[in-house]
Amino acid sequence: MKNTLLKILTLLLIISIYSCADQPTKTINKSKIEKREAENKMISLLDKGFHKALFVPKSDKLVLSTENDKGLSLYDFKNDVVENLTSKDGAGMYPVFTSNGKYVVYQTHEFKNRRRLTSIFLQDIVEKTIIPIVTDKRNIKIISANNHFVYFLDGEAVKGFDILTGEMTTNPKDVTLAFTDNELNLSLFANGKKTNINPQGKGNYIWVSISPDKTSVLYNYPQKGSFISDLNGKTIHDLGKINAAKWSDDGKWIIGMADTDDGHKYIKSDILLISSDGKTKKNLTENSDLIALYPSISPDNKKIVYNTDEGRVYLMKLK
């Protein structure tokens, strides 16, 4: 009992230190611009400078970053205002949320003595308090989070951080995860063990995520496209050449972008909505001349957000 109390008190002290050291700015000027609803139900939300918008679970908010993944901002639909959450480098690369929408988890990068070091932070979206989960390490990356734990890769081990107590578990046995490891393998973690399943053979697997029901894995293999495999590494659906693909919360749909570039900049990009069995495919922006990038689908499957190459954020209402 004494040890648990001591850990909680220590955790509270760390929270207060980091909250003072990297206190986000308060609400900035409203980003209100003229909103117009087009025939295809696209609504312009935010002007230039915002990228990779994500819906915050169980809320009317978005978390956004910049083109180079520097910092995170919070957009409130109801009040049409933007707040700065953090300005740290790398925060926009792999942010995830607890399923209740209370916390965002992000990682940051910093060079010290010519070495790139990574830290992972847990931030309360409302109170803005920050909890450091791990700081100044190499070969770590966020995997996922739920209401009680944050999971991340630390070298070859998977770590679970208990949000309530601050305790850390190595290779927990009660969770199933899929991710890209530090060697860019497609890795499955189950029963406390990490296994490389690599459905397309050895290569660079990106945009990897496990389905909400934990029975299949979404992944991208460069130059080939996105696919779904079973947990043994057998590819079961070819989704075509889409990038930055994500599951819907119910696992029935995949949202992604079909983009082309000239080696320096995007030339064209459309948002595709694909059923998880690969049988139904809808181009949601085919009647638009926008270069539509990095889509995210709302938990109720009724809305999609994405940004243009200029960083303008659009909301699309699905029929």
Stockholm file with secondary structure:
# STOCKHOLM 1.0

chainA/1-319         MKNTLLKILTLLLIISIYSCADQPTKTINKSKIEKREAENKMISLLDKGFHKALFVPKSDKLVLSTENDKGLSLYDFKNDVVENLTSKDGAGMYPVFTSNGKYVVYQTHEFKNRRRLTSIFLQDIVEKTIIPIVTDKRNIKIISANNHFVYFLDGEAVKGFDILTGEMTTNPKDVTLAFTDNELNLSLFANGKKTNINPQGKGNYIWVSISPDKTSVLYNYPQKGSFISDLNGKTIHDLGKINAAKWSDDGKWIIGMADTDDGHKYIKSDILLISSDGKTKKNLTENSDLIALYPSISPDNKKIVYNTDEGRVYLMKLK
#=GR chainA/1-319 SS CHHHHHHHHHHHHHHHHHHHHTCCCCCCSCCCCCCCBCTTCEEEEECTTCEEEEECTTSSEEEEECTTCEEEEEEETTTTEEEEEEEEETTTTSCEECTTSSEEEEEEEEEETTEEEEEEEEEETTTCCEEEEEEEESSEEEEEECSSEEEEEETTEEEEEETTTCCEEESCSSCCEEEECTTSCEEEEETTEEEECCTTSSSCCEEEEECTTSSEEEEEETTTEEEEEETTSCEEEEEESCEEEEECTTSSEEEEEEEEECSSSEEEEEEEEEETTSCCEEETTTTCCSCEEEEEECTTSSEEEEEETTCCEEEEECC
#=GC SS_cons         CHHHHHHHHHHHHHHHHHHHHTCCCCCCSCCCCCCCBCTTCEEEEECTTCEEEEECTTSSEEEEECTTCEEEEEEETTTTEEEEEEEEETTTTSCEECTTSSEEEEEEEEEETTEEEEEEEEEETTTCCEEEEEEEESSEEEEEECSSEEEEEETTEEEEEETTTCCEEESCSSCCEEEECTTSCEEEEETTEEEECCTTSSSCCEEEEECTTSSEEEEEETTTEEEEEETTSCEEEEEESCEEEEECTTSSEEEEEEEEECSSSEEEEEEEEEETTSCCEEETTTTCCSCEEEEEECTTSSEEEEEETTCCEEEEECC
//
